[in-house]
Amino acid sequence: MTDAAPTEAPAAVDDAALRKAEEYIEQEEGAANRLTGRLGAFVAITAVAMSLFHLYAAYAIVPTQILRPVHVAFVLFLCFLVFPAAPRWRHRIMPWDWALALLAIAIVVYQILGGDDFTDRNTRPDPWDIFFGAALILLVMEAMRRTIGWILPAICICFLLYAFLGPYLPHPWTHRGYSIARLVGFMYMTLEGIFGVAVDVSSSLIILFTIFGAFLQLSGAGRFYIDFSFSAMGGKPAGAGRTVVLASFLLGGPSGSGVATTVTLGTVAWPMLAKVGYARDAAGGLLAAGGLGAIISPPVMGAAAFIIAEFLKISYLDVLLMAVIPTLLFYLALFLMVEIDVRKYGMSQTVFARVDTVWNLTRHYGFHFLSLISIVVFMLWGFSPVLSVFWAIVVSFLASFLRPDTAMISYDLFRGRGSPWRLLAQSPLVEALRTGSIGMLGVGTTCAGAGIIVGTVTLTGLGLKFSGIVIDYAAGSLLLTAIYTALVVWIIGLAVPVTASYIICAVIAAPALIKLGVPDFAAHMFIFYYAVLSEVSPPTALSPFAAAAITGADPYKTTMQCWKYTIPAFLVPFIFVLAPSGESLLLMGSTKALASADLWQIAEVTVIAAASIFALAAGFQGWLLVRASVAQRIMLIVAGIALVYPDPLSRILGLVLVLIALALQWRGHRRAAGRSGAGRNSKGAATE
């Protein structure tokens, strides 16, 4: 494929910046060992076996009582071999790593061989049950510490202490308390604790989508999406920013990670952004905002989206449907910001060259779109989400053979040239199967750890207690309850990944919104979006920090720029919890409800939301036609917030303020044009 870098671009991103960006990816995904020789081959074979097992489970029938424990065994076994206990032992496997990995296998073998008798005695476990169950809890927390850091294990410990110390806590937090035997029996011997909903989704959907993303990436789809975006958006002043927005949307599926999307795109796009006039922190903020959009964009969303479907007992297609309009509004906000950037940074005279025509790229590599779209097509045909992604992987594999340079197995294998085993071992197919499993280990441990939290909440009734406390503090106000819930999600999200913060808040905070009449699907989507927003908030703002490493900007200034780019879209979730009409933004929550929905109401609410985003974008940027005064910025921001609130008077006020600000901007633009014209005339007269 053609190189997407523009002509006359600044120097490419240096190695030090790339290494720094990779450090932020490791903070999100864990600092993995780089093993070579027989150890590396053994780990690779195990990872490939894990992927093949889950692909088999997607097509055949594997009982839940076997699938979930085997999935956890694979995740823990690989975690202890791939992620070191401490940096000083990196790139080698220590004896205790082998001991922990083998213990994980023994725990699951003991569980599976126990059969129905094992499950039936969960309320009165025997000593071996308690030993293996307690060991599993400790192994899960150690695996989380190695992959995502110490904060989520510390939160799990707090929840376990809450379960033990219930009788000693003050009202309203008090409860009966649970013994170690009862807690271990629930967490280990049932499908409600560690092997609950989160692990169910991880073992059946998340790993398949991770494998699918690896297939797209290794077949060259990621590179094609970048090249396509450059060609589609090139040649205009706003083309650089538009390219980042479009490419981040397309890359979200193959990468499966906001940080990885930011780094992948940033290494290519930063020289172009610098050329057209972006400051370092502004460019980093835009790159991070685009990466954030990868988590919320259908057809492949973040891991938490799959858990939403499982919590609500709805199809994943319904979750995708709910995400359509909010995703469009998110990218509308970014496109508006980019258009304003053209005027703000004086880019009107700067253009960059197209690297190739859209037609040529599509003609040669357009089949990569087929792989991405096939998931939704299979779902519309009635396939389950699991089977849909399975067949999408098959489509991606077969489509790769349409061109020799994208084939996932070298043509030489079929021509009898070279060693078949060597060609197969070095093929993109095997690498995709390997990275598909390795890439989801952090998510897998997070889901297992979340099972400890969800199990504790289920046993103790903490969710109902917490929702009652929030409602009491909000004095029954839905607006205040929504604000408090957003703050709780945001604060928890500062310390843990999106998947974990969503799961925690779904069980402790969503009941408060539902009690006040918010539909369950709207409450869960509200929490999901604010869990995603926490990804760009210090101290866990890994996407902005990674972007800052690439652009050489200050990390915290980059984070604030990212907030500026994304905050207009993240006020939108308030629309779909504050009034019944706001459900229209989620397309009524299901395909069945959409069939009987008021299409005019959907259009009306969408336009209002778009107007709110427009006002907030201009207000936070401080620019529209010309630089906005402080008074104009305040008017636009107040107008954007007023349009979000579902009260007729509030929305009238918002529209009036927008019209006043536009009128003032137009007058300022006319004056600036008049001064510019007068300057040109006087200069021409002087020349004569």
C-alpha positions as CSV (number, residue, x, y, z in Angstrom):
1,M,0.0,0.0,0.0
2,T,1.1,3.6,-0.5
3,D,2.7,5.5,2.3
4,A,0.2,7.8,3.9
5,A,2.7,10.5,5.0
6,P,2.3,13.8,3.3
7,T,4.9,15.5,1.2
8,E,7.3,18.0,2.8
9,A,6.2,16.9,6.2
10,P,8.3,17.5,9.3
11,A,10.7,14.8,10.5
12,A,9.2,11.5,11.4
13,V,8.5,10.6,15.0
14,D,11.8,9.7,16.7
15,D,12.5,6.4,18.4
16,A,12.6,8.0,21.9
17,A,9.0,9.3,21.4
18,L,7.9,5.9,20.2
19,R,9.5,4.1,23.2
20,K,7.7,6.6,25.5
21,A,4.4,6.0,23.8
22,E,4.9,2.2,24.1
23,E,5.4,2.7,27.8
24,Y,1.9,4.1,28.1
25,I,0.5,1.1,26.1
26,E,2.2,-1.1,28.6
27,Q,0.6,0.8,31.5
28,E,-2.8,-0.1,30.0
29,E,-2.0,-3.6,28.7
30,G,0.8,-4.7,31.0
31,A,4.6,-4.8,30.5
32,A,4.9,-8.2,28.8
33,N,8.0,-10.3,28.6
34,R,9.7,-10.7,25.2
35,L,10.6,-14.3,25.2
36,T,12.7,-16.1,22.6
37,G,13.8,-19.6,21.8
38,R,11.9,-22.5,23.3
39,L,10.2,-20.5,26.0
40,G,8.9,-18.0,23.4
41,A,7.7,-20.9,21.2
42,F,5.9,-22.6,24.1
43,V,4.1,-19.4,25.1
44,A,3.2,-18.7,21.4
45,I,1.8,-22.3,21.0
46,T,-0.2,-21.9,24.2
47,A,-1.7,-18.6,23.0
48,V,-2.5,-20.1,19.6
49,A,-4.2,-23.1,21.4
50,M,-6.2,-20.6,23.5
51,S,-7.5,-18.9,20.4
52,L,-8.3,-22.1,18.6
53,F,-10.2,-23.4,21.7
54,H,-12.3,-20.3,21.8
55,L,-13.0,-20.4,18.0
56,Y,-14.0,-24.0,18.4
57,A,-16.3,-23.0,21.4
58,A,-17.9,-20.4,19.2
59,Y,-18.9,-22.8,16.5
60,A,-19.5,-26.0,18.5
61,I,-21.2,-26.4,21.9
62,V,-19.0,-26.2,25.0
63,P,-20.9,-26.3,28.3
64,T,-20.7,-23.1,30.3
65,Q,-19.4,-25.0,33.4
66,I,-16.4,-25.9,31.2
67,L,-15.9,-22.8,29.0
68,R,-15.6,-20.2,31.7
69,P,-13.2,-22.1,34.0
70,V,-11.0,-23.2,31.0
71,H,-11.0,-19.6,29.8
72,V,-9.8,-18.3,33.2
73,A,-7.2,-21.1,33.4
74,F,-5.8,-20.0,30.0
75,V,-5.8,-16.4,31.1
76,L,-4.1,-17.0,34.4
77,F,-1.6,-19.5,33.0
78,L,-0.4,-17.1,30.2
79,C,-0.5,-14.0,32.6
80,F,2.1,-15.6,34.9
81,L,4.3,-16.6,32.0
82,V,4.0,-13.4,29.9
83,F,3.9,-10.7,32.7
84,P,6.7,-10.6,35.2
85,A,6.2,-10.2,39.0
86,A,8.5,-7.1,38.9
87,P,10.5,-5.2,36.2
88,R,13.8,-6.7,37.4
89,W,12.6,-10.2,36.3
90,R,11.4,-9.1,32.9
91,H,12.0,-11.1,29.8
92,R,12.5,-14.4,31.7
93,I,10.2,-16.8,33.5
94,M,11.0,-17.4,37.2
95,P,10.3,-20.6,39.2
96,W,7.5,-18.9,41.1
97,D,5.9,-17.9,37.8
98,W,5.7,-21.6,36.8
99,A,4.3,-22.5,40.2
100,L,1.5,-20.0,40.0
101,A,0.7,-20.9,36.4
102,L,0.5,-24.6,37.2
103,L,-1.6,-23.8,40.3
104,A,-4.1,-22.0,38.1
105,I,-4.4,-25.2,36.0
106,A,-4.8,-27.4,39.1
107,I,-7.6,-25.2,40.5
108,V,-9.6,-25.4,37.3
109,V,-9.0,-29.2,36.8
110,Y,-10.2,-29.8,40.4
111,Q,-13.3,-27.7,39.7
112,I,-14.2,-29.5,36.4
113,L,-13.5,-33.0,37.8
114,G,-15.8,-32.2,40.8
115,G,-18.8,-32.2,38.5
116,D,-22.3,-31.5,39.9
117,D,-21.3,-32.5,43.5
118,F,-18.8,-29.6,43.5
119,T,-21.4,-27.0,42.6
120,D,-24.0,-28.5,45.0
121,R,-21.9,-28.0,48.1
122,N,-21.1,-24.3,47.5
123,T,-22.9,-23.3,50.7
124,R,-20.9,-25.8,52.7
125,P,-17.5,-26.2,51.0
126,D,-15.0,-28.8,52.3
127,P,-11.4,-27.8,53.2
128,W,-10.0,-28.6,49.7
129,D,-12.7,-26.4,48.2
130,I,-11.8,-23.6,50.5
131,F,-8.1,-24.0,49.7
132,F,-8.5,-23.9,45.9
133,G,-11.1,-21.2,46.1
134,A,-9.0,-18.9,48.2
135,A,-6.0,-19.6,46.0
136,L,-8.0,-18.7,42.9
137,I,-9.0,-15.3,44.4
138,L,-5.4,-14.6,45.3
139,L,-4.2,-15.6,41.8
140,V,-6.8,-13.4,40.1
141,M,-5.6,-10.4,42.2
142,E,-2.0,-11.1,41.4
143,A,-2.7,-11.5,37.7
144,M,-4.5,-8.1,37.8
145,R,-1.6,-6.5,39.6
146,R,0.8,-7.7,36.9
147,T,-1.4,-6.7,33.9
148,I,-3.2,-3.5,35.0
149,G,-1.5,-2.4,38.2
150,W,-2.3,-2.5,41.9
151,I,-5.4,-0.3,42.1
152,L,-8.1,-2.8,41.0
153,P,-6.7,-5.5,43.3
154,A,-6.8,-3.0,46.2
155,I,-10.5,-2.2,45.4
156,C,-11.3,-6.0,45.4
157,I,-9.7,-6.3,48.8
158,C,-11.9,-3.4,50.1
159,F,-15.0,-5.2,48.8
160,L,-13.9,-8.5,50.4
161,L,-13.3,-6.7,53.7
162,Y,-16.8,-5.1,53.4
163,A,-18.2,-8.7,53.0
164,F,-16.3,-9.9,56.1
165,L,-16.9,-6.8,58.4
166,G,-20.6,-6.2,57.7
167,P,-21.9,-6.5,61.3
168,Y,-19.3,-3.9,62.5
169,L,-20.1,-1.2,60.0
170,P,-22.3,1.8,60.7
171,H,-25.8,2.2,59.3
172,P,-26.8,2.1,56.4
173,W,-23.7,0.1,55.4
174,T,-24.2,-2.7,57.8
175,H,-25.1,-6.3,56.8
176,R,-25.0,-9.8,58.3
177,G,-21.4,-10.5,57.3
178,Y,-20.0,-13.6,55.6
179,S,-17.4,-16.2,56.5
180,I,-14.4,-17.2,54.4
181,A,-16.1,-20.5,53.6
182,R,-19.3,-18.9,52.4
183,L,-17.5,-16.2,50.4
184,V,-15.2,-18.7,48.7
185,G,-18.1,-21.1,48.0
186,F,-19.9,-18.3,46.2
187,M,-16.9,-16.9,44.3
188,Y,-15.4,-20.2,43.2
189,M,-18.1,-22.8,43.2
190,T,-21.0,-21.0,41.5
191,L,-21.4,-19.1,38.2
192,E,-22.2,-15.9,40.2
193,G,-18.8,-14.8,41.4
194,I,-15.5,-15.0,39.5
195,F,-17.1,-17.1,36.8
196,G,-20.1,-14.7,36.5
197,V,-21.3,-12.4,33.8
198,A,-18.0,-10.6,33.2
199,V,-16.1,-13.8,32.6
200,D,-19.0,-15.2,30.5
201,V,-18.7,-12.2,28.2
202,S,-14.9,-12.4,28.2
203,S,-14.9,-16.1,27.3
204,S,-17.6,-15.9,24.6
205,L,-17.3,-12.5,23.0
206,I,-14.4,-10.3,24.0
207,I,-11.7,-12.8,23.1
208,L,-13.4,-13.4,19.7
209,F,-13.5,-9.7,18.9
210,T,-9.8,-9.4,20.0
211,I,-8.9,-12.2,17.6
212,F,-11.0,-10.5,14.9
213,G,-9.1,-7.3,15.5
214,A,-5.8,-9.2,15.2
215,F,-6.9,-10.7,11.9
216,L,-7.8,-7.3,10.5
217,Q,-4.5,-5.8,11.6
218,L,-2.3,-8.7,10.4
219,S,-4.2,-8.7,7.0
220,G,-3.3,-5.1,6.4
221,A,-6.7,-3.6,7.2
222,G,-5.3,-1.1,9.7
223,R,-2.8,0.3,7.2
224,F,-5.5,0.5,4.5
225,Y,-7.9,2.4,6.9
226,I,-5.2,5.0,7.5
227,D,-4.3,5.4,3.8
228,F,-8.0,5.6,2.9
229,S,-8.6,8.3,5.4
230,F,-5.6,10.3,4.1
231,S,-6.9,10.1,0.6
232,A,-10.5,10.8,1.4
233,M,-9.7,13.9,3.5
234,G,-6.6,15.2,1.8
235,G,-6.0,18.4,-0.1
236,K,-8.0,20.9,2.1
237,P,-7.1,23.0,5.1
238,A,-9.2,20.9,7.4
239,G,-8.0,17.7,5.8
240,A,-5.4,16.9,8.4
241,G,-7.8,17.0,11.3
242,R,-10.5,15.3,9.4
243,T,-8.1,12.5,8.5
244,V,-7.4,11.9,12.2
245,V,-11.1,11.8,13.0
246,L,-12.0,9.3,10.2
247,A,-8.9,7.1,10.6
248,S,-9.5,6.8,14.4
249,F,-13.0,5.6,13.7
250,L,-11.8,3.0,11.2
251,L,-8.9,1.9,13.3
252,G,-10.9,1.4,16.4
253,G,-12.0,-2.0,15.4
254,P,-8.6,-3.5,14.5
255,S,-6.8,-2.1,17.6
256,G,-9.5,-2.6,20.2
257,S,-7.7,0.0,22.4
258,G,-7.9,3.7,22.7
259,V,-4.2,4.0,23.5
260,A,-3.1,1.7,20.7
261,T,-5.3,3.6,18.2
262,T,-3.8,6.9,19.4
263,V,-0.2,5.6,19.0
264,T,-0.8,3.9,15.7
265,L,-2.3,6.9,14.1
266,G,-0.1,9.5,15.9
267,T,3.1,8.1,14.5
268,V,1.7,8.8,11.0
269,A,-0.5,11.8,11.5
270,W,1.6,14.0,13.8
271,P,4.0,15.2,11.1
272,M,1.0,16.2,9.0
273,L,-0.7,18.0,11.9
274,A,2.4,19.9,12.6
275,K,2.7,20.9,8.9
276,V,-0.7,22.5,8.8
277,G,-0.2,24.5,12.0
278,Y,-1.4,22.4,15.0
279,A,0.4,23.2,18.3
280,R,1.9,20.1,20.0
281,D,-0.6,19.9,22.8
282,A,-3.6,20.6,20.5
283,A,-2.4,17.9,18.0
284,G,-1.9,15.4,20.9
285,G,-5.4,16.3,22.3
286,L,-7.0,15.6,18.9
287,L,-5.1,12.3,18.5
288,A,-6.2,11.2,22.0
289,A,-9.8,12.2,21.4
290,G,-9.9,10.2,18.2
291,G,-8.5,7.2,20.0
292,L,-11.1,7.6,22.7
293,G,-13.8,7.3,20.0
294,A,-12.6,3.8,19.1
295,I,-14.1,2.6,22.4
296,I,-17.6,3.8,21.7
297,S,-17.8,3.2,18.0
298,P,-19.8,0.4,16.4
299,P,-19.6,-2.2,15.0
300,V,-16.6,-3.1,17.3
301,M,-16.9,-1.3,20.6
302,G,-15.0,-1.6,23.9
303,A,-15.2,-4.7,26.1
304,A,-17.8,-3.1,28.4
305,A,-20.3,-2.9,25.5
306,F,-20.5,-6.7,25.5
307,I,-21.1,-6.7,29.2
308,I,-24.0,-4.2,28.8
309,A,-25.7,-6.8,26.5
310,E,-25.3,-9.5,29.1
311,F,-26.4,-7.4,32.1
312,L,-29.5,-6.3,30.3
313,K,-30.2,-9.6,28.6
314,I,-30.4,-8.1,25.2
315,S,-28.6,-8.8,21.9
316,Y,-25.3,-7.2,21.1
317,L,-27.0,-5.8,17.9
318,D,-29.3,-3.8,20.2
319,V,-26.2,-2.3,22.0
320,L,-24.8,-1.4,18.6
321,L,-28.1,0.2,17.6
322,M,-28.1,2.3,20.8
323,A,-24.6,3.5,20.1
324,V,-25.2,4.7,16.5
325,I,-26.5,8.3,17.2
326,P,-24.2,9.0,20.2
327,T,-21.3,7.9,18.1
328,L,-22.3,10.2,15.2
329,L,-22.7,13.0,17.7
330,F,-19.2,12.3,19.2
331,Y,-17.6,12.5,15.8
332,L,-19.7,15.5,14.8
333,A,-18.1,17.2,17.8
334,L,-14.7,16.3,16.6
335,F,-15.4,17.4,13.1
336,L,-16.7,20.8,14.3
337,M,-13.6,21.2,16.5
338,V,-11.4,20.5,13.4
339,E,-13.3,23.0,11.3
340,I,-12.9,25.6,14.0
341,D,-9.2,24.7,14.2
342,V,-8.7,25.8,10.6
343,R,-9.7,29.4,11.5
344,K,-8.2,29.4,15.0
345,Y,-4.7,28.2,13.9
346,G,-4.7,30.1,10.5
347,M,-4.6,27.0,8.3
348,S,-6.5,28.5,5.4
349,Q,-3.4,28.8,3.2
350,T,-2.0,25.3,4.1
351,V,-2.8,22.2,2.1
352,F,-1.2,18.8,1.9
353,A,-0.9,16.4,-1.0
354,R,-3.1,13.3,-1.5
355,V,-1.0,10.2,-1.5
356,D,-3.4,8.3,-3.9
357,T,-7.0,8.5,-5.1
358,V,-9.8,7.0,-3.0
359,W,-10.8,5.0,-6.1
360,N,-7.4,3.3,-6.5
361,L,-7.1,2.4,-2.8
362,T,-10.7,1.1,-2.7
363,R,-10.2,-0.9,-5.9
364,H,-7.2,-2.7,-4.6
365,Y,-7.9,-3.0,-0.9
366,G,-11.6,-2.2,-0.4
367,F,-12.3,-5.8,0.6
368,H,-11.1,-4.8,4.1
369,F,-14.4,-3.0,4.5
370,L,-16.2,-6.2,3.9
371,S,-14.6,-7.8,6.9
372,L,-15.6,-4.9,9.2
373,I,-19.2,-4.7,7.9
374,S,-19.7,-8.5,7.9
375,I,-20.3,-8.6,11.7
376,V,-23.5,-6.5,11.4
377,V,-24.6,-8.3,8.3
378,F,-24.4,-11.7,10.0
379,M,-26.3,-10.3,13.0
380,L,-29.1,-8.9,10.7
381,W,-29.3,-12.4,9.2
382,G,-30.2,-13.8,12.6
383,F,-26.8,-15.1,13.7
384,S,-25.9,-14.8,17.4
385,P,-23.1,-12.3,18.2
386,V,-20.7,-15.1,18.9
387,L,-21.4,-16.8,15.6
388,S,-21.4,-13.4,13.8
389,V,-17.9,-12.6,14.9
390,F,-16.7,-16.2,14.2
391,W,-17.9,-16.0,10.6
392,A,-16.5,-12.4,10.3
393,I,-13.1,-13.9,11.3
394,V,-13.5,-16.5,8.5
395,V,-14.5,-13.7,6.0
396,S,-11.4,-11.7,7.0
397,F,-9.2,-14.7,6.6
398,L,-10.6,-15.7,3.2
399,A,-10.7,-12.1,1.9
400,S,-7.0,-11.6,2.7
401,F,-6.1,-14.0,-0.2
402,L,-7.5,-11.6,-2.7
403,R,-4.1,-10.0,-2.9
404,P,-0.7,-11.6,-2.3
405,D,0.6,-8.8,0.0
406,T,-2.4,-9.2,2.4
407,A,-2.6,-13.0,2.4
408,M,-2.5,-14.5,5.9
409,I,-0.7,-17.5,4.6
410,S,2.1,-17.1,2.1
411,Y,1.3,-18.3,-1.5
412,D,4.6,-20.2,-1.3
413,L,3.0,-22.7,1.0
414,F,0.5,-23.7,-1.7
415,R,3.2,-23.6,-4.4
416,G,5.4,-26.1,-2.5
417,R,8.2,-23.6,-2.0
418,G,10.1,-23.8,1.3
419,S,9.4,-25.7,4.5
420,P,5.6,-25.9,5.1
421,W,6.0,-25.8,8.9
422,R,8.3,-22.8,8.8
423,L,6.0,-20.9,6.4
424,L,3.0,-21.6,8.6
425,A,4.8,-20.7,11.8
426,Q,5.9,-17.4,10.4
427,S,2.5,-16.6,8.8
428,P,0.3,-13.7,9.8
429,L,-2.4,-16.3,10.6
430,V,-0.4,-17.8,13.5
431,E,0.6,-14.3,14.6
432,A,-3.0,-13.2,14.6
433,L,-4.0,-16.2,16.7
434,R,-1.2,-15.5,19.1
435,T,-1.8,-11.8,19.5
436,G,-5.5,-12.4,19.7
437,S,-5.1,-14.2,23.0
438,I,-2.1,-12.3,24.4
439,G,-3.9,-9.0,23.7
440,M,-6.9,-9.8,25.8
441,L,-5.1,-11.0,29.0
442,G,-5.5,-7.7,30.7
443,V,-9.2,-7.6,29.9
444,G,-9.6,-11.2,31.0
445,T,-8.0,-10.6,34.4
446,T,-10.1,-7.5,34.8
447,C,-13.3,-9.4,34.1
448,A,-12.3,-12.1,36.6
449,G,-11.5,-9.4,39.2
450,A,-14.8,-7.7,38.5
451,G,-16.5,-11.0,39.3
452,I,-15.2,-10.6,42.9
453,I,-16.7,-7.2,43.1
454,V,-20.0,-8.2,41.5
455,G,-20.2,-11.3,43.7
456,T,-19.7,-9.2,46.9
457,V,-22.4,-6.7,45.8
458,T,-24.8,-9.5,45.1
459,L,-24.2,-11.2,48.4
460,T,-24.4,-8.1,50.6
461,G,-27.0,-6.1,48.7
462,L,-24.6,-3.2,48.4
463,G,-26.1,-1.9,45.1
464,L,-29.5,-1.2,46.7
465,K,-27.9,0.4,49.7
466,F,-25.7,2.7,47.6
467,S,-28.5,3.7,45.3
468,G,-30.6,4.6,48.3
469,I,-27.8,6.8,49.7
470,V,-27.3,8.6,46.3
471,I,-31.1,9.3,46.0
472,D,-31.2,10.6,49.5
473,Y,-28.3,12.9,48.9
474,A,-30.0,14.1,45.7
475,A,-33.3,14.7,47.5
476,G,-35.1,12.6,44.8
477,S,-33.9,14.9,42.0
478,L,-33.2,13.0,38.8
479,L,-30.8,15.8,37.6
480,L,-28.7,15.7,40.8
481,T,-28.8,11.9,40.9
482,A,-27.4,11.8,37.3
483,I,-24.7,14.3,38.2
484,Y,-23.7,12.3,41.3
485,T,-23.7,9.1,39.3
486,A,-21.5,10.7,36.6
487,L,-19.1,11.9,39.3
488,V,-19.0,8.5,41.0
489,V,-18.2,6.8,37.6
490,W,-15.6,9.4,36.8
491,I,-13.9,9.1,40.2
492,I,-13.8,5.3,40.0
493,G,-12.7,5.5,36.4
494,L,-9.7,7.6,37.4
495,A,-8.1,4.5,39.0
496,V,-9.3,1.5,37.0
497,P,-9.9,0.6,33.3
498,V,-13.1,1.3,31.4
499,T,-14.4,-2.3,31.7
500,A,-13.8,-2.4,35.5
501,S,-15.3,1.0,36.2
502,Y,-18.4,0.2,34.1
503,I,-19.0,-3.1,35.9
504,I,-18.5,-1.6,39.4
505,C,-20.8,1.3,38.7
506,A,-23.4,-0.8,36.8
507,V,-24.0,-2.8,40.0
508,I,-23.8,0.0,42.6
509,A,-24.9,3.2,40.8
510,A,-27.3,2.1,37.9
511,P,-30.0,1.1,40.4
512,A,-30.3,4.7,41.6
513,L,-31.2,6.0,38.1
514,I,-33.5,3.1,37.5
515,K,-35.4,3.7,40.7
516,L,-36.1,7.2,39.5
517,G,-37.7,6.0,36.3
518,V,-34.8,5.9,33.9
519,P,-35.0,2.8,31.6
520,D,-32.3,0.3,32.4
521,F,-30.7,0.5,29.0
522,A,-30.4,4.3,29.2
523,A,-28.9,4.1,32.7
524,H,-26.3,1.6,31.6
525,M,-25.4,3.5,28.5
526,F,-25.0,6.7,30.6
527,I,-22.6,4.9,32.9
528,F,-20.7,3.4,30.0
529,Y,-20.1,6.8,28.4
530,Y,-18.8,8.3,31.6
531,A,-16.6,5.3,32.2
532,V,-15.1,6.0,28.8
533,L,-14.7,9.7,29.6
534,S,-12.6,8.8,32.6
535,E,-10.0,7.4,30.1
536,V,-8.9,11.0,29.3
537,S,-8.8,12.2,32.9
538,P,-5.6,12.2,35.0
539,P,-4.0,10.2,36.5
540,T,-5.1,7.5,34.1
541,A,-5.2,9.6,31.0
542,L,-3.1,7.2,29.1
543,S,-4.3,8.1,25.6
544,P,-3.3,11.8,26.0
545,F,-0.1,10.9,27.7
546,A,0.8,8.6,24.8
547,A,-0.1,11.3,22.3
548,A,2.1,13.8,24.3
549,A,5.0,11.4,24.0
550,I,4.7,11.3,20.3
551,T,4.2,15.1,19.8
552,G,6.7,16.2,22.5
553,A,4.0,18.2,24.3
554,D,3.3,18.6,28.0
555,P,1.2,15.6,29.1
556,Y,-1.2,17.6,31.2
557,K,-1.7,20.3,28.7
558,T,-2.4,17.6,26.1
559,T,-5.0,16.1,28.5
560,M,-6.8,19.4,28.9
561,Q,-6.8,19.8,25.1
562,C,-8.3,16.3,24.8
563,W,-11.0,17.3,27.3
564,K,-11.8,20.3,25.2
565,Y,-12.2,18.2,22.1
566,T,-14.4,15.5,23.8
567,I,-16.5,17.3,26.5
568,P,-19.2,18.6,24.1
569,A,-20.1,15.0,23.2
570,F,-20.1,13.8,26.8
571,L,-22.8,16.2,27.9
572,V,-25.1,14.3,25.5
573,P,-25.7,11.3,27.8
574,F,-27.7,13.6,30.1
575,I,-30.2,13.9,27.4
576,F,-31.1,10.2,27.4
577,V,-31.6,10.0,31.2
578,L,-33.3,13.3,32.0
579,A,-36.5,12.8,30.0
580,P,-38.4,10.0,28.2
581,S,-37.9,11.7,24.8
582,G,-34.1,11.4,25.3
583,E,-34.4,7.6,24.7
584,S,-34.7,8.6,21.1
585,L,-30.9,9.1,21.0
586,L,-30.6,5.5,21.8
587,L,-33.1,4.5,19.2
588,M,-35.5,3.4,21.9
589,G,-33.1,0.7,23.1
590,S,-34.0,-2.2,20.8
591,T,-34.9,-3.0,17.2
592,K,-38.4,-4.0,18.3
593,A,-39.0,-0.6,20.1
594,L,-37.5,1.3,17.1
595,A,-40.1,-0.3,14.8
596,S,-42.9,1.5,16.6
597,A,-41.0,4.6,17.5
598,D,-41.9,8.2,16.6
599,L,-39.3,9.0,13.9
600,W,-40.0,12.7,14.1
601,Q,-39.2,12.7,17.8
602,I,-35.9,10.9,17.1
603,A,-35.0,13.5,14.5
604,E,-36.0,16.4,16.8
605,V,-34.0,15.2,19.8
606,T,-31.0,14.4,17.5
607,V,-31.1,18.0,16.0
608,I,-31.3,19.5,19.5
609,A,-28.3,17.4,20.6
610,A,-26.4,18.5,17.5
611,A,-27.2,22.1,18.3
612,S,-26.0,21.6,21.8
613,I,-22.7,20.1,20.6
614,F,-22.3,23.0,18.1
615,A,-22.7,25.6,20.9
616,L,-20.4,23.8,23.3
617,A,-17.7,23.2,20.6
618,A,-17.6,26.9,19.7
619,G,-17.7,27.9,23.3
620,F,-14.9,25.7,24.4
621,Q,-12.8,26.5,21.4
622,G,-13.4,30.2,21.8
623,W,-13.7,30.6,18.1
624,L,-16.4,30.4,15.4
625,L,-16.2,32.9,12.5
626,V,-13.8,35.1,14.5
627,R,-12.3,34.9,18.0
628,A,-15.1,34.8,20.5
629,S,-15.2,37.3,23.4
630,V,-15.5,36.0,27.0
631,A,-19.2,37.0,26.9
632,Q,-19.8,35.1,23.7
633,R,-18.0,32.0,25.1
634,I,-20.1,32.1,28.2
635,M,-23.3,32.5,26.1
636,L,-22.4,29.5,23.9
637,I,-21.5,27.2,26.8
638,V,-24.6,28.2,28.8
639,A,-26.6,27.6,25.6
640,G,-25.1,24.2,25.0
641,I,-26.0,23.1,28.6
642,A,-29.5,24.6,28.4
643,L,-30.2,22.7,25.3
644,V,-29.3,19.4,27.0
645,Y,-31.8,20.0,29.8
646,P,-35.2,18.6,28.6
647,D,-37.4,21.6,29.6
648,P,-39.1,23.8,26.9
649,L,-38.1,27.1,28.5
650,S,-34.5,25.8,28.9
651,R,-34.3,24.9,25.3
652,I,-35.8,28.2,24.1
653,L,-33.2,30.0,26.2
654,G,-30.4,27.9,24.6
655,L,-31.6,28.6,21.1
656,V,-31.9,32.4,21.8
657,L,-28.4,32.5,23.2
658,V,-27.0,30.6,20.2
659,L,-28.7,33.1,17.8
660,I,-27.4,36.1,19.7
661,A,-23.9,34.6,19.7
662,L,-24.1,33.9,16.0
663,A,-25.3,37.4,15.3
664,L,-22.4,38.9,17.2
665,Q,-20.0,36.6,15.4
666,W,-21.4,37.5,12.1
667,R,-21.0,41.2,12.9
668,G,-17.4,40.7,14.0
669,H,-16.7,38.7,10.8
670,R,-18.1,41.5,8.7
671,R,-16.0,44.1,10.5
672,A,-12.9,42.0,10.1
673,A,-13.6,41.5,6.4
674,G,-14.1,45.2,6.0
675,R,-10.8,46.0,7.7
676,S,-9.0,43.4,5.6
677,G,-10.5,44.8,2.4
678,A,-9.6,48.4,3.4
679,G,-6.1,47.3,4.1
680,R,-5.7,45.6,0.8
681,N,-7.1,48.7,-1.0
682,S,-4.8,51.1,0.8
683,K,-1.8,48.8,0.0
684,G,-2.8,48.7,-3.7
685,A,-3.1,52.5,-3.8
686,A,0.2,53.0,-2.2
687,T,1.8,50.6,-4.7
688,E,0.3,52.6,-7.6
